[in-house]
Amino acid sequence: MSVGPGRNSPHQRPLMKSTKKERAALLVAVAGSFVTPFMASSINVALPSIGREFHIDAVLLSWVAAAFILTSSSLLVPLGRLSDIVGRKKIYADGMIVFALSSAFGACAWSGEVLIACRIGQGVGAAMTFATGMAIITSVFPPERRGQALGITVACVYVSLSLGPFLGGLITEHISWRGIFAVVVPPAAFVVWLVYATLEGEWAEAKGEDFDWIGSVVYTMSLVSFMYGLSKAPAVESAGFLAAGLVGAGVFVRRESSVTFPVLDLALFRTNRVFALSCLAALLNYAATFAVTFLMSLYLQDVKGLSAQVAGTVLITQPAIMAILSPLAGRLSDRIEPRIVASLGMFVTMVGLGLLTRLRSDTDLLSILSNLAVLGFGFALFSSPNMNAIMGSVDRRYYGIASGLTATMRQLGMMFSMGIALVMFAVFIGRVKISPEVQGPFMDAVRWAFGVFAVLCLVGIFASLARGRLHTNSNNSTHTS
């Protein structure tokens, strides 16, 4: 399906000139991209302080983090579908309102249980914005500038995720963990004002269609069960939750194949090769990269003996490279087939992971920094072009679903990545504290994990290359397969 005018059309705008609506959409997406990722990454450093104040055990404390992840991940696709029906701008703004209110109540929480409830509210609000932010960008920007806009938005997410732990630590140390919740309220309110003050129009191409509530509930419960099972790997009880999630997925597929207006149109996977393989590539890439920071943090502190602050500074290398290069990679994917740019990024990521399989206890810091820079370069080349391929391959009435599903692939990939790392620990060192006595087995577990991640990238390269063309001609018009 052709979208946008050709190169020789008299109505086509110059490549770098943007309209007022485009600038407003980008500003809204960029502002929103700082708020929710910051909250997601900064809260982890505050967990010990939260546990001490409320005197809660480790299991309940873990739910302060898990409640947000499970809620936001499981609601992305249903809320993306809802935004296609009622309007993406409305869902985005309402999501920021829910997020701001939940954050304000979280700053005043008087118990661990109340705080977890507020985290669930934050997860709902975050899902509403995650599912619509990229969809709004795609709705507003023409194909010849869409990749660059997506790249800028992705870069802002990386910057926010990178600053989260650092600023969260400062706020927790000098003010209180409650300050992390309080500090995001004004920016969230500002984003709501931006939406209504600057962003004109609405996008609801599926308006008038029914919303499949039953399918949404089945989807949500299945994904929650499956992701919770992944988070518990390799414990025995994880198998039951994983099985329940798979059974629920089967029920969901059966229902969606029989309803007139499904929450997730499965034909997108059956008939749209670009979309299906781009989603698979995203899942594999996140599964191969998310646990790198977790593993390298343990390595730098427990093996190299660096302080948490120095280790954090070293680890900023990867997201910093991502943030710098993602807009350039997105712009490149506007001119070159996204599958070529993204596949190259997957290959570079595989090389970086392969280099990390040679990690030793005496590896010098310069080599570590170089390897992290390679990974950041590879992920930057992959992420925004792959997002451009996903959003450019579907009809406008599916933008919300595509945006939500992309974010779901990211969350699932993250959970798979952590599951692989934990399985390696269980195999090589068991459930013991990392200490000098187990340094050898620990290094074996880390190297094997990086090896598995590199293999996932290898599979991802083939998936990325096999997706087919997005641009139908040199004019950069796009199509759906």
Residue pairs with C-beta under 8 A, 6 or more apart in sequence:
1 395
1 478
1 479
1 480
2 472
2 477
2 478
2 479
3 142
3 143
3 392
3 477
3 478
3 479
4 12
4 142
4 143
4 144
4 476
4 477
4 478
5 11
5 12
6 12
6 473
6 475
6 477
7 474
7 475
7 476
8 475
12 144
13 19
13 142
15 144
15 145
16 145
18 26
18 145
21 140
21 199
21 200
21 201
22 140
22 141
22 145
22 149
24 194
24 198
24 199
24 200
25 136
25 137
25 139
25 140
25 141
25 149
25 199
26 137
26 141
26 149
26 152
26 153
27 194
27 198
28 92
28 133
28 136
28 191
28 194
28 195
28 198
28 199
29 133
29 134
29 136
29 137
29 149
29 153
29 156
30 152
30 153
30 156
31 187
31 190
31 191
31 194
32 92
32 96
32 129
32 133
32 191
33 133
33 153
33 156
33 157
33 160
34 156
34 159
34 160
34 187
35 96
35 99
35 160
35 184
35 187
35 188
35 191
36 99
36 122
36 125
36 126
36 129
36 130
37 157
37 160
37 161
37 164
38 160
38 161
38 163
38 164
38 167
38 184
39 68
39 99
39 103
39 122
39 126
39 164
39 180
39 181
39 184
40 68
40 69
40 126
40 161
40 164
41 160
41 161
41 162
41 164
41 165
41 168
42 164
42 165
42 167
42 168
42 171
42 180
43 64
43 65
43 68
43 168
43 180
44 65
44 165
44 168
45 165
45 168
45 169
45 172
46 168
46 171
46 172
46 177
46 180
47 61
47 64
47 65
49 172
49 176
49 177
50 56
50 61
50 64
50 112
50 115
50 177
51 58
51 61
53 177
54 111
54 112
54 115
56 112
60 112
60 113
60 116
61 112
63 116
63 119
64 112
64 115
64 116
64 119
65 119
66 228
66 231
67 116
67 119
67 120
67 123
68 119
68 120
68 122
68 123
68 126
69 123
69 227
69 411
70 123
70 224
70 227
70 228
71 119
71 120
71 122
71 123
71 124
71 127
72 123
72 124
72 126
72 127
72 130
72 411
73 127
73 223
73 227
73 407
73 408
73 411
73 412
74 127
74 219
74 220
74 221
74 223
74 224
74 227
75 123
75 124
75 127
75 128
75 131
75 220
76 127
76 130
76 131
76 404
76 405
76 407
76 408
76 411
77 131
77 219
77 263
77 264
77 401
77 404
77 405
77 408
78 216
78 219
78 220
78 263
78 404
79 91
79 95
79 127
79 128
79 131
79 132
79 400
79 404
80 131
80 132
80 135
80 400
80 401
80 402
80 403
80 404
80 405
81 206
81 211
81 212
81 216
81 263
81 264
81 400
81 401
81 404
82 91
82 211
82 400
83 90
83 91
83 92
83 128
83 131
83 132
83 135
83 204
83 400
84 135
84 204
84 205
84 206
84 397
84 398
84 399
84 400
84 401
85 204
85 206
85 207
85 208
85 209
85 211
86 204
86 207
87 202
87 203
87 204
87 207
88 132
88 135
88 136
88 139
88 202
88 203
88 204
88 399
88 400
89 132
89 136
89 195
89 199
89 201
89 202
89 203
90 202
91 128
91 131
91 132
91 400
92 128
92 129
92 132
92 133
92 136
92 195
93 192
93 195
93 196
94 128
95 124
95 125
95 126
95 127
95 128
95 129
95 132
96 125
96 128
96 129
96 188
96 189
96 191
96 192
96 195
97 125
97 188
97 192
98 121
98 124
98 125
98 128
99 121
99 122
99 125
99 126
99 128
99 129
99 184
99 188
100 125
100 184
100 185
100 188
100 189
100 192
101 121
101 125
102 118
102 119
102 120
102 121
102 122
102 124
102 125
103 118
103 122
103 181
103 182
103 184
103 185
103 188
104 181
104 182
104 185
105 114
105 118
105 121
106 115
106 118
106 119
106 121
106 122
106 178
106 181
107 178
107 179
107 181
107 182
107 185
108 178
109 115
109 118
109 178
118 181
127 404
130 403
130 404
130 407
131 400
131 403
131 404
131 407
132 400
132 403
133 153
133 403
134 150
134 153
134 387
134 391
134 403
134 406
135 203
135 391
135 399
135 400
135 402
135 403
136 199
136 203
137 146
137 149
137 150
137 153
137 391
138 146
138 150
138 391
138 392
138 399
138 402
138 403
139 203
139 396
139 399
141 149
143 334
143 392
143 471
143 476
143 477
143 478
144 334
144 476
145 334
146 334
146 388
146 391
146 392
147 330
147 331
147 332
147 333
147 334
147 338
147 384
147 385
147 388
148 327
148 330
148 331
148 334
149 330
150 330
150 384
150 387
150 388
150 391
151 326
151 327
151 328
151 329
151 330
151 331
151 333
151 384
152 326
152 327
152 330
154 326
154 330
154 383
154 384
154 387
155 322
155 323
155 324
155 326
155 327
155 384
156 323
158 319
158 322
158 323
158 326
159 319
159 323
161 319
162 316
162 319
162 320
162 323
165 312
166 312
168 180
171 177
171 179
171 180
171 183
172 179
172 180
203 396
203 399
205 395
205 396
205 397
205 399
206 261
206 397
209 261
210 260
210 261
211 261
211 263
212 255
212 256
212 259
212 261
212 262
212 263
214 255
215 252
215 255
215 256
215 259
215 262
215 263
215 264
216 263
218 248
218 251
218 252
218 255
219 248
219 252
219 263
219 264
221 248
222 244
222 245
222 246
222 247
222 248
222 249
222 251
222 252
223 245
223 408
224 245
225 241
225 242
225 244
225 245
225 248
226 241
226 242
226 244
226 245
226 246
226 248
226 249
227 245
227 411
227 412
227 415
228 241
229 238
229 239
229 240
229 241
229 242
229 243
229 244
229 245
230 238
230 242
230 412
230 415
230 416
230 418
230 419
231 238
231 415
231 418
231 419
232 238
232 241
233 419
233 422
233 423
234 419
234 422
234 423
234 426
253 266
255 262
256 262
256 263
256 264
256 265
256 266
257 266
264 401
264 405
265 398
265 401
268 275
268 276
268 394
268 398
268 401
268 402
269 275
269 276
269 279
270 276
271 481
272 393
272 394
272 480
272 481
273 466
273 467
273 468
273 481
274 339
274 389
274 390
274 393
274 467
274 468
274 469
274 470
274 480
274 481
275 390
275 393
275 394
275 402
275 480
275 481
276 467
277 463
277 464
277 466
277 467
277 468
278 342
278 386
278 389
278 390
278 393
278 464
278 467
279 390
279 405
279 406
279 409
280 460
280 463
281 342
281 346
281 382
281 386
281 460
281 463
281 464
281 467
282 386
282 387
282 390
282 406
282 409
282 410
282 413
283 409
283 412
283 413
283 416
284 413
284 456
284 457
284 459
284 460
284 463
285 346
285 349
285 379
285 382
285 383
285 386
285 413
285 457
285 460
286 409
286 410
286 412
286 413
286 414
286 416
286 417
287 412
287 413
287 414
287 416
287 417
287 420
287 453
287 456
288 349
288 350
288 353
288 413
288 417
288 453
288 454
288 456
288 457
288 460
289 349
289 353
289 375
289 379
289 417
289 453
290 413
290 414
290 417
290 418
291 417
291 418
291 420
291 421
291 449
291 453
292 318
292 353
292 356
292 375
292 450
292 453
293 315
293 318
294 418
294 421
295 421
295 446
295 449
295 450
296 314
296 315
296 368
296 372
297 311
297 312
297 315
298 434
298 442
298 446
299 359
299 443
299 446
300 306
300 310
300 311
300 314
300 315
300 368
301 307
301 308
301 311
302 434
302 435
302 439
302 442
303 361
303 439
303 442
303 443
304 311
304 361
304 365
306 314
314 365
314 368
314 369
314 372
315 372
317 369
317 372
317 373
317 376
318 372
318 373
318 375
318 376
318 379
319 376
320 376
321 372
321 373
321 376
321 377
321 380
322 376
322 379
322 380
322 383
324 380
325 376
325 377
325 380
325 381
326 380
326 383
326 384
327 384
328 380
329 341
329 345
329 380
329 381
329 382
329 383
329 384
329 385
330 384
330 385
330 387
330 388
332 341
332 385
333 341
333 342
333 384
333 385
333 388
333 389
334 388
334 476
335 476
337 469
337 470
337 471
338 385
338 386
338 388
338 389
338 392
338 470
339 385
339 389
339 464
339 465
339 467
339 468
339 469
339 470
341 381
341 382
341 385
342 381
342 382
342 385
342 386
342 389
342 464
343 461
343 464
343 465
344 381
345 377
345 378
345 379
345 380
345 381
345 382
345 383
345 385
345 386
346 378
346 382
346 457
346 460
346 461
346 464
347 378
347 457
347 461
348 374
348 377
348 378
348 381
349 375
349 378
349 379
349 382
349 457
350 378
350 454
350 457
350 458
350 461
351 374
351 378
352 371
352 372
352 374
352 375
352 377
352 378
353 375
353 450
353 451
353 453
353 454
353 457
354 450
354 454
355 371
355 374
356 371
356 375
356 447
356 450
357 447
357 450
357 451
357 454
358 447
359 368
359 443
359 446
359 447
359 450
360 443
361 439
361 443
382 464
386 464
387 406
388 470
389 467
389 470
390 402
390 405
390 406
391 399
391 402
391 403
391 406
392 470
392 478
393 402
393 470
393 478
393 479
393 480
393 481
394 401
394 402
394 480
395 480
417 453
420 449
420 452
420 453
421 449
424 445
424 446
424 448
424 449
424 452
425 442
425 445
427 445
427 448
428 441
428 442
428 444
428 445
428 448
429 438
429 441
429 442
429 445
432 438
434 442
468 481
470 478
470 479
471 477
471 478
472 478
472 479
